């Protein structure tokens, strides 16, 4: 038995892809979640809550590497600080955080919390790696699904995404977990930068539907200015994933037609 890698959010969208990759690499995994799951060969489930700080000492016992993949609408900064403090006390040797492109530039609470989570890891006294990723395809999907149902396609000026496939992110995180601490590493994004019109047209082409006339709208205030400036985009030098938006949609259509998924559940990224 080898030293387990602790994965928070190990049953979530990204974590559920990372855990099998770590097992394929011969590593044992310990998954921390609020509700304990059933153990499997090489996979141990423990109960705890990073936001409440509950169960962290027990989860970190005998652990050298921590992959913090858990996240939510609120509390990311608190969870990261609690985990970083407990990891320092437990003698962890590598803290890894998944963050978001634009964490330090987008004037939105979610992004600010991610920036504070990054800072908690950087100031923890534990060697660390932070990977910023663009939005997953499964994040963009419900936005586009909702927009294509409207009589007109609302197209906020300057709003662009470079959505990335969850498998590309999971593969990169696995490489990081099996390597040495590296600080802020190169961001990972999808292969294309797409606006709402392009995302919607690709969705309609693959999934079916009627093309709608665009109605330009303006996102007001500092958020709109940030999107128009591209502050949510990684810029030159980012690692580009292999699978783009159209390929994701093709995968989703195949899964849906095969009955392998349910509405609102996205087993692919």
C-alpha positions as CSV (number, residue, x, y, z in Angstrom):
1,X,0.0,0.0,0.0
2,X,1.4,3.4,-1.0
3,X,0.8,6.8,0.7
4,X,-2.6,7.9,-0.4
5,X,-3.3,11.2,-2.3
6,X,-6.1,13.1,-0.7
7,X,-8.6,14.4,-3.2
8,X,-11.3,16.9,-2.1
9,X,-14.2,16.9,-4.5
10,X,-13.2,13.4,-5.6
11,X,-16.8,12.6,-6.6
12,X,-17.4,15.8,-8.5
13,X,-17.1,16.7,-12.2
14,X,-13.3,17.0,-12.3
15,X,-12.5,14.7,-9.3
16,X,-14.4,11.8,-10.7
17,X,-12.0,11.9,-13.7
18,X,-8.8,12.5,-11.7
19,X,-9.3,9.6,-9.3
20,X,-9.3,6.8,-11.9
21,X,-6.2,8.4,-13.6
22,X,-4.3,8.3,-10.2
23,X,-5.4,4.7,-9.7
24,X,-4.1,3.9,-13.2
25,X,-0.8,5.4,-12.2
26,X,-0.7,3.0,-9.3
27,X,-1.5,5.5,-6.5
28,X,-3.9,5.0,-3.7
29,X,-6.5,7.7,-3.2
30,X,-8.4,9.0,-0.3
31,X,-11.5,11.0,-1.1
32,X,-12.8,13.7,1.3
33,X,-16.5,14.5,1.1
34,X,-19.3,15.6,3.3
35,X,-21.0,12.3,2.9
36,X,-18.8,9.2,3.1
37,X,-19.0,6.9,0.1
38,X,-18.2,3.2,-0.1
39,X,-14.5,2.2,-0.2
40,X,-13.1,0.4,-3.3
41,X,-9.8,-1.2,-4.0
42,X,-7.2,1.6,-3.6
43,X,-9.9,4.2,-2.9
44,X,-10.8,5.2,0.6
45,X,-13.6,7.5,1.4
46,X,-13.5,9.8,4.5
47,X,-16.1,12.2,5.8
48,X,-15.4,15.9,6.4
49,X,-16.1,19.4,5.4
50,X,-13.5,21.9,4.3
51,X,-15.7,24.9,4.8
52,X,-16.6,23.9,8.3
53,X,-13.1,22.6,9.0
54,X,-14.5,19.3,10.1
55,X,-12.6,16.0,9.8
56,X,-9.5,17.5,8.2
57,X,-6.9,16.2,10.6
58,X,-8.2,12.6,10.2
59,X,-8.4,13.0,6.4
60,X,-4.8,14.3,6.2
61,X,-3.3,11.6,8.4
62,X,-0.4,10.0,6.6
63,X,-0.9,12.1,3.4
64,X,1.9,13.8,1.5
65,X,-0.1,15.2,-1.5
66,X,-3.4,17.0,-1.5
67,X,-5.5,17.8,-4.6
68,X,-8.1,20.4,-3.6
69,X,-10.8,20.1,-6.3
70,X,-13.9,20.8,-4.2
71,X,-15.6,24.1,-4.8
72,X,-18.9,25.8,-4.8
73,X,-20.7,29.1,-5.2
74,X,-19.6,30.3,-1.7
75,X,-16.8,29.5,0.7
76,X,-14.0,28.6,-1.6
77,X,-11.6,30.9,0.2
78,X,-12.6,29.6,3.7
79,X,-12.3,26.0,2.6
80,X,-8.8,26.6,1.1
81,X,-7.6,28.4,4.2
82,X,-8.9,25.6,6.5
83,X,-7.3,22.9,4.4
84,X,-4.0,24.7,4.0
85,X,-3.7,25.3,7.7
86,X,-4.6,21.6,8.5
87,X,-2.1,20.5,5.8
88,X,0.7,22.5,7.3
89,X,0.0,20.9,10.7
90,X,-0.1,17.4,9.2
91,X,3.2,17.8,7.4
92,X,1.8,17.6,3.9
93,X,4.5,18.1,1.2
94,X,2.5,19.2,-1.8
95,X,-0.8,21.2,-2.0
96,X,-2.5,21.4,-5.3
97,X,-5.4,23.8,-6.1
98,X,-7.6,24.0,-9.2
99,X,-8.5,27.6,-9.8
100,X,-10.0,29.7,-12.6
101,X,-8.6,31.8,-15.3
102,X,-9.2,35.4,-14.4
103,X,-9.2,34.8,-10.7
104,X,-7.2,38.0,-10.0
105,X,-8.8,40.2,-12.7
106,X,-12.6,39.5,-12.9
107,X,-14.7,41.7,-10.5
108,X,-17.0,38.8,-9.6
109,X,-17.3,37.2,-6.1
110,X,-16.6,33.7,-7.4
111,X,-13.4,34.8,-9.0
112,X,-12.3,36.8,-6.0
113,X,-12.9,33.8,-3.7
114,X,-10.7,31.7,-6.0
115,X,-7.9,34.4,-5.8
116,X,-8.2,34.3,-2.0
117,X,-8.0,30.5,-2.1
118,X,-4.8,30.7,-4.2
119,X,-3.3,33.1,-1.6
120,X,-4.2,30.7,1.2
121,X,-2.2,28.0,-0.5
122,X,0.7,30.3,-1.4
123,X,1.0,31.6,2.1
124,X,0.5,28.2,3.8
125,X,4.2,27.3,4.2
126,X,3.5,24.1,2.3
127,X,5.0,23.6,-1.2
128,X,2.2,24.2,-3.7
129,X,1.0,24.2,-7.2
130,X,-1.9,26.2,-8.6
131,X,-3.5,25.4,-11.9
132,X,-6.0,27.9,-13.4
133,X,-8.5,26.4,-15.9
134,X,-11.0,28.0,-18.2
135,X,-14.7,27.2,-17.7
136,X,-15.6,23.6,-18.4
137,X,-17.9,22.8,-21.3
138,X,-20.5,21.6,-18.8
139,X,-20.5,25.1,-17.3
140,X,-21.1,26.8,-20.6
141,X,-23.7,24.2,-21.7
142,X,-26.7,25.3,-19.6
143,X,-26.1,28.9,-20.5
144,X,-26.3,28.1,-24.2
145,X,-29.2,25.7,-23.7
146,X,-31.2,28.5,-22.1
147,X,-30.3,31.1,-24.7
148,X,-31.3,29.0,-27.7
149,X,-34.8,28.5,-26.2
150,X,-35.5,32.2,-26.4
151,X,-37.3,33.8,-29.4
152,X,-34.1,35.8,-30.1
153,X,-30.5,35.0,-29.3
154,X,-29.2,37.5,-26.7
155,X,-25.5,38.2,-27.5
156,X,-23.7,40.2,-24.9
157,X,-21.0,42.3,-26.6
158,X,-17.5,41.2,-25.8
159,X,-18.6,38.1,-23.9
160,X,-16.3,35.2,-24.9
161,X,-15.3,31.9,-23.5
162,X,-12.5,29.4,-24.2
163,X,-14.2,26.4,-22.7
164,X,-12.1,23.3,-21.9
165,X,-12.9,19.6,-21.7
166,X,-12.9,18.1,-18.3
167,X,-10.7,15.2,-19.4
168,X,-7.9,17.6,-20.5
169,X,-8.0,19.3,-17.1
170,X,-8.0,16.0,-15.3
171,X,-5.0,14.7,-17.2
172,X,-3.1,17.9,-16.4
173,X,-4.0,17.7,-12.7
174,X,-2.9,14.1,-12.6
175,X,0.5,15.0,-14.1
176,X,0.8,17.8,-11.4
177,X,-0.1,15.4,-8.6
178,X,2.6,12.9,-9.7
179,X,5.2,15.6,-10.0
180,X,7.0,18.1,-7.8
181,X,5.5,21.4,-6.5
182,X,5.7,24.0,-9.2
183,X,3.9,27.2,-8.0
184,X,1.7,28.9,-10.6
185,X,1.8,26.7,-13.7
186,X,0.6,27.5,-17.2
187,X,-3.2,27.9,-17.5
188,X,-5.2,25.3,-19.3
189,X,-8.0,26.4,-21.7
190,X,-9.9,25.0,-24.7
191,X,-8.6,25.1,-28.2
192,X,-10.9,28.0,-29.3
193,X,-12.1,31.4,-28.1
194,X,-15.8,31.6,-28.8
195,X,-18.5,34.2,-28.4
196,X,-22.2,33.5,-27.7
197,X,-23.2,33.4,-31.4
198,X,-20.5,30.9,-32.2
199,X,-21.3,28.7,-29.2
200,X,-25.0,28.8,-30.0
201,X,-24.5,28.1,-33.7
202,X,-22.4,25.0,-32.9
203,X,-25.0,23.8,-30.4
204,X,-27.8,24.1,-32.9
205,X,-25.7,22.4,-35.6
206,X,-24.9,19.4,-33.5
207,X,-27.9,19.1,-31.2
208,X,-30.6,20.4,-33.5
209,X,-32.8,23.5,-33.4
210,X,-33.6,26.7,-35.3
211,X,-31.1,29.5,-35.7
212,X,-32.3,32.7,-34.1
213,X,-31.6,36.3,-34.9
214,X,-29.0,37.9,-32.6
215,X,-30.1,40.7,-30.4
216,X,-27.0,42.6,-29.0
217,X,-27.1,43.4,-25.3
218,X,-24.6,45.2,-23.1
219,X,-23.3,43.9,-19.8
220,X,-23.2,46.9,-17.5
221,X,-20.6,48.1,-15.0
222,X,-17.2,46.7,-14.1
223,X,-18.2,43.2,-15.0
224,X,-19.1,44.2,-18.5
225,X,-15.9,46.1,-18.9
226,X,-13.9,43.1,-17.7
227,X,-15.5,40.7,-20.1
228,X,-15.1,43.2,-23.0
229,X,-11.4,43.5,-22.1
230,X,-11.0,39.7,-22.1
231,X,-10.1,39.5,-18.5
232,X,-11.6,36.1,-18.3
233,X,-9.3,34.8,-21.0
234,X,-5.9,33.3,-20.5
235,X,-4.1,35.0,-23.3
236,X,-0.9,33.8,-25.1
237,X,1.1,31.0,-23.6
238,X,-1.8,29.0,-22.1
239,X,-1.9,25.2,-22.7
240,X,-4.7,24.4,-25.1
241,X,-6.8,21.3,-24.6
242,X,-7.4,18.9,-27.4
243,X,-11.1,18.7,-27.4
244,X,-13.2,21.7,-28.4
245,X,-16.8,22.7,-28.0
246,X,-18.2,20.9,-31.1
247,X,-16.5,17.7,-30.0
248,X,-18.0,18.0,-26.6
249,X,-21.4,18.5,-28.1
250,X,-21.0,15.4,-30.3
251,X,-20.0,13.3,-27.3
252,X,-23.0,14.7,-25.4
253,X,-25.4,13.9,-28.3
254,X,-24.1,10.3,-28.5
255,X,-24.5,9.8,-24.8
256,X,-28.0,11.3,-24.8
257,X,-29.1,9.2,-27.8
258,X,-27.7,6.1,-26.0
259,X,-29.6,6.9,-22.9
260,X,-26.4,7.1,-20.9
261,X,-27.1,10.4,-19.3
262,X,-30.0,12.2,-17.7
263,X,-31.2,15.9,-18.0
264,X,-28.9,18.1,-16.0
265,X,-26.2,15.5,-15.5
266,X,-23.1,15.9,-17.6
267,X,-20.8,12.8,-17.4
268,X,-18.5,14.5,-19.9
269,X,-16.8,17.9,-19.7
